[in-house]
Amino acid sequence: MQNVGEFPSGLVVLKFGGTSVSSADRWEAIAKVLRQRISEGLRPLVVCSAVSQVSNRLEELLDRSLAGKDPSAGVAALEERHLALCRELGIELPEAVRREFELLREKLVGISLVREASPRLQAQVLAVGELLSTRIGAAWVSGQGLPTRWLDVLDLLEAVPVHDSDHHQYLSASCDHTPDPELSDRLQAFPEAVLLTQGFVARAPDGETALLGRGGSDTSATSLGAKIGAKHVEIWTDVPGLFSADPRRVEDAVKLERVGYEEASELTTRGAKVLHPRSLAPAREARIPIHVRNTADPTDAGTVIDAAGGGVPSVLAISSRTGMTVISMDVEGTWQQVGVIAELTACFARHRLSIDSIASSQTRVTVSLDPAAHPLNDDILLALLADLREFCRPSLISPAASISVVGTHLRCVLHDMPSLFRALENEEVHLISHAAHDHSLTFVVNDDRAHQVVQTLHDDLRELRDPRSGAA
């Protein structure tokens, strides 16, 4: 394991999401942050997402082309969106951006004629948003007196080879984050003050474009941070950090100033949308801190995620996800039969569905499925239930909500939350799952009861004093 400081680079990785690169005032905030880091003796490596909603528009254009429809009007609208941003920034549309639009138009017209596109070609189309935003960003930042070098991320990050499908390799790849001192030295050798590259994208083993999946820019940033031994990674987004509950739904939710890697992983997988769960592993393995910051308020210190965040027994947050699906399987006739759970979970695998949480007894196995991870349309669910009937009597419960108590050494502190089981005594609880590492306790209830249960538990959480949040 590489520890931070093993090859100190003076580099710091700053990732800016879609809303952070979508307007002149946000780019002004970015420039201010860059000047601050340079004044601190650091070398910024900036990772940018596509302009807000552009990736969605590219998906729509791709779908339209696959249906044989003319994509020209959609491409023109996308070009106008970027022209408007350039006008707002006071710069000309970079020639490289014009070329990208010409190539995009050619690819989409070709797809519309044959009504098909390989995963490799789809990845090339969907990666265009990051190429556009970074070309525009590099031109503008350079014009602010901060000499900037645009870098092709295909020269920096490589996707891990996979052999199960081209879809996985090109559209949902994993990224290598092995420490690379030579890359660190190469980046430091560039004379420009700022280095700027794309998120969401990496080089496939054949040299083509691979995508890291939605939210992949966070993973790009932490993977680069691990490879170059960055001092830390900053994730700049439209919220000021991680909270004790979703602040949009719980008014008295408080910001968490410091969180451990494992706790942050539970928060992000259990409902917090601040950063992508896959982005934590590279930083955790390299012991590189992640700073979650708000582009709209650069003075706010945000949340720090690091190795020092965990250890003290505490309840940090109440996370929730709605719109879940529960499959309950009656297996009473298979008592003490070998391999029952393996047969059941194989049914889910055949339909390419990953299980979110599972609870089992001698007579029943219950699992929850998260539609955010995989589409759960009626055809898929009906086919799944048909397969399961070969081994059990399945029943479907939807919509449901997953609610998680997240913290450290929960066994030591759950007794301090007397409302936990009191809040559930009148609820229909479909599943309870206690994580083996003792960082979360999850239960699944009916969807329409989720908000009330979360609020009740959060009211109890306020009575506990957590030194990392500074709140009671």
N, C-alpha and C positions, 0 to 999 in steps of 0.2 A: 504493500500500500504506500502510495506517495503521500507524504505529508506536506502541507503548505510550507513554503520556505525551502524545500529541497532544491529547487532551482529558481530562486526568487527572480521574478521578471520585471517587477514594477508595472506590469500590465494589469488593468482592471477591465472586466467585461461589463458593458452596460447594454441591457436589452430594452428596447422600446416597442410596445405593442401597437396595434392598429390605430387606436384612438390617439396615441401619443405622436403619430407621424401624419395626422390628417389635417392639420391646420397650421397657419403661420404662428399663432401664439404658442402652440405646443412645440414647434421647432425652435422658437425663441427660448423656451424653457430648456430644451435639450442643449442649445448652445451655452446657456448659462451653466448647466451642470458640467459640460465638457470643460469650460474654462476653470471651474472650481477644481475639477480633478487634476487638470494640468498644473494648477497652482500648488497642488498638494504633492507634486513630483511624480504623478502617476501618468501612465500612457493609456488612453481610452481605446478599447476595441469595441465598437458599437455594432450591435446586432439589431436589425430592424425587421418588423413584420410588414406585410402589405398594408396599404392604406385601409382604414376601416371599411368593412363590407366588400372589399374588392375580391377577396377569395371566394365569397359567396356568389358574386357576379360571374366569376370565372367558372364556377361549377355550373351555374345556370346556362352559360354560353356553351359549355361542353355538352350538357344534356340536350340543349337545343340542336346542336350540330349532330349529335348521335341520332336524333330524331329526323335528320334530313332537312332541317330548316335553315334558312339563310342567317348566319350569325353577324352580318355586316352592321346592322343597326346597333346591336349590343356592343360590338367592338368600338364603334364610333362614340357611343355614350361613355364607355370606359375611358377612351382617349380624352374626351372632353372633361371628365372628372379630374384627370391628371393635369390637363392644361389649366383648369381653374385653380388647382393647387399651386402651379407654377406662377400664375398671375398674382395670386395672393402673396406668394413669397417674393415676388418681384424679379423672377428669373425667366429666361427663355427655356422652353422645353428642350432638355438635352437631346442631342442627336441620337445617342444610344437608346433613349426611350422611344424615339420615332422608329428606329430599327426593330425594337422589340414588338411594337404594335404591328409593323408590317409582317413579321414572322408569325405573330399570333394569328393575324387574319388569314394568312396562307394555310396554317395548320388547321384552323377551324373550318375553312371552306373545304379543304381536302377531306376532313372527317365527315362533313355534311354530305359529300358526294358518295362516299362508300358506306356511311352510317356505321362505322366502327372505329375503335381506337384501342390500341394495346395499352396496358398499364404503363409502359415506358413513355408512350406519347401523351397519355393523360397527365403524367407527372410533369412533363415539359410544359404543358398548358397551364396547369395549376400553380406552377412555380413562378409564373410571370409577374405576379403581384409584388413579390419581394424584389425582383430585379428592377421594377419600375420605381418603387419607393426609395430604394437605396441609391439609384442613379440620381434621382431628384434631390435626395437628402445630401449626397456627397457634393453636388454642385452648389447647393445653397450654403452648407457649412463652410466650404472653401471660401465662398464670397464674404463670410463673416470674419475673415482674418484668421481662420483656423485651417491651415493647409491640411487637406484630407485625401487619403488614398482609398479609392474604391477597390475592394477585394472580392473576387469570386469565391464564394464559400465552397465550391467544388474543389478548390485547391487547399482547403483547410480541414474539412470534415469528411470522413468516409463512412458509408453505411456498412453494417455488418452483413456478410453474405448469408442469405437464407435460401432454402431449397424446396420449401413446400409450395410456393406459388409466386408468380410474377407480381400479383397484386400486393402481397406482403413485401416483396423486395422493393418495389418502386413507389407504392402509395402508403405504406405504413411501416417504414423501415426503422430499425434501431441503429444508433450511432456509436461508433467506437470513440471512447474517451480516454484511451491509454495515454499517460503522460508523455509528452513529446518535446524534450528540451530543444531539439533542432528547430521545430516550428516556432518556439518561443524566441530563439535567437534570430530567426529569419524576420519575424514581425518587428522585433526591436531594431533591426537594421534599416528599416524604411525611414526616410528622413521626415515624412509628414508627421504633424502633431497628433492627428486623429486617423484611426483606421476604421473603415466602415464596411460591413458585409451583411449578408442576408440570413434571416432565420428560416426555420421550417424546411430547409433544403440541405442535402448532403450528396456526396458523390457515390453513385452505385458502384459495385465491384467492376462493372464493365465500362466505367467512366461516364455513364449517362446520369441524368438527374434522378434522385430519389427523394421522396418526401417523408418527413418524420411524423406525419399525422397532425390533425388539428391540435393547436396548442404547442406545436413542435418548436416554435421559436424559443420558448423557455428552455427546452431540452438542448437546442443549439447553443444557447448561451452558457449553460452549465457544463456542457461537454467541451466547449472551447476553453472555459475556465479551467477545467481539470487538465486538459492537454497542455496548456501553456503555464500552469502553476500560477494562476492569477491571484492577486492579493485578496480579491473577493469578487462576487458577481452581483450586479444590481439589476433587479427586475422592475422596470418602470412601467406602471400600469395606471388604470383610472380609479384605483382604490388605494387607501393609505396603508394597507397591510392586512394581516390576519386578525380576525376578531373572535370574541367569545361566543358569538352567534352571528347569523346573517344580519347585518345592520339595516338591511332594507326591510326586514320583517320583525326584528326585535329592537325596539327603540333604545333600550339601555345596554345594548351590546358594547363592549369595550375593546379597544385595540390591544393586542398582545405585543409587548415590546420585544420579547425574546422567546423563541420556541426551539426545541431540539429537532434534529432531522427526523427522528422516528415519529414524534408528535405531529410535525408538519405533514409527513406522509399520510398519517391517519386523517388529518383535517382535509387534505386535498382529495383523498380517495372517498371520503365520507360526505362530501358536499361542498366544501369551500372551493370556489372557482378562481381564486386569486392567481394561482400558478398551476402548471400541469404536473400531475403526480410523477410522471416519468423524469421530470427535470431534477428530482432530488437525489437520485442514486449517484450521478457523477460527482456532485458536490460533496455528498456524504463520504464516498470512497476516498476522495482527495482531501477531505477535511477543509474545504473552502467555504467560507460563510456566504450565505445568500442574503442580500438586503432587498426587501420588498418596499418600493417607494411609489409615491403618487406624483405623476408628471404635473398635475394641476397645482400641487403644493410642494415644491422641492425642498422647502424648509422643514417639512415633517420628516422625522427620523424613520418612520415606518416600522417594519418588523424585521428583526435579525433572526435568521435561522442558522444555527451552528451546533457544534458538539457540546457547548457549554449550556445549551438550553434545557437539557433533560436532567433527570436524576432525582429531583425533589418530588416526593409524592404529592400529587395535586390533580385537580380537575381543571382543565383549561377552557374547554368549550363544549357547546352543544351543537352538533352538526346535523343537518337533515337533507334528505332528498325525497322529492315527491314523484308521482307517476311511476312508481315501481310495480313490478309484477311478481306475485308469489305463486309457486307451484308446490302444492302439498301432496305427498305420495304415501298412500296407505300400503304398507308392506307387511301387515300382520301375518300373512300366510307364509312368510319367508324367514321366520324366527330362526336364528343361528345358521342360516344358509350362507355359505361363503360367497363373497364377491357381489353382494346385492348392490351396495353403493357404487361399486365400479361399473356395474351394468347400467345403473340409472344415470350416472354422470356421463357415460359414453354416449347416451342419447342426446344430451345437450351438446356434446362436442361434435356429433355428426351434423347438427344444425348450426354449427359455428356460434354457439352461445356460451359465454363465460359466466359462471356462477358467481354472484356477488357475495352472498353469505349462505351458510348451510347449518342446519341443526338436525340431529337425528336421534332416534330412540330405537328400541327393538321393533316397534310397530309403525313408525312414521318417519319419513324424511321430508324436510321442508327446505326449500331454497328460495332465494330472492334473485331477481334479474333486473339489471339497470338498463332501461332503454337508451340511456346516453352512451352506453358502450356498444350496443348492437340494436338494430331495428327489431321491433317486436310487433310486426303486423299480424293480422288474423291468420293468414296462410301459414306463417312460420309456427305460430302457437298451436294451431290445429294439427299440423304435421308432427310437432313435438309430442303433443298429448297422445296421438295415435301410436307413436313409437313407445312411449312410456307404458301404455296399457298392456304391452307384452310382459311387463315385469311387476306392475303395481296398479292401484286404482288412483289415478291422479285427479286433482281438482285445481282449478285456476282461480286466483283471487286478485282482482285488479279494479281500480288503482289502489296501491298501497304506498306507505311512506316509511322510509328507513330513518331512524333517529339514533344518533350515536353520542354517547358521553365520551369525550376524548381527554386524555391526560397521561400522567405518568404514575406507575405503580398504583393503579386504581383500586386494587384489593385493600390497600391501606387507608383509602379516603372515602370510599363509597358510603360508609356508614355516616359520614358527615352530610350526606344529601338525603335527608329523611323523605323528601318528596318523590324520590326516584320510583319506588314501588307504589307509593300512595297515588302517584299520578297515573299509574298503569292499572290500578285495581279495577277501574270501571271501563278499561279499554279492552278491545279484542286484540290480543297480542298473538301474531301469527308465528313469530320466530324470535329467539333471543340468541345472540352469539357474542361470546367473550373472547377477544383476540388473545392468542397464546402469549404474545409479548406484553400483555397487560397494559396496552395503550388505549384500548377502546372497548366499550360495551355497547352493542348494537341491538336494537329491537325494532320489529316491523309491525306497524299498526295500520288501521284504515286511513286512507289518504286525507279524508276530510277532518280528521282529528289531529293532524300533525302540528298545526300552528299552536293549538292550545297546549299540547304536551310540551312542545319546545319552550313556550313561554313559562310554563310552570317549572320546568327543570332549570331554566335560566334564572328565574327568580331565586331558586335555591342556591344556584351557583354564586349569585351576588353576595350571599352570606359568607362565602368562603374567601379568605384573603389569599391572593396569589401574588407573591413578590415580583413575578415576571410581568404582570399586567398593570401593577400599581393600583388595582381596583379592589374594592371589597364587595 
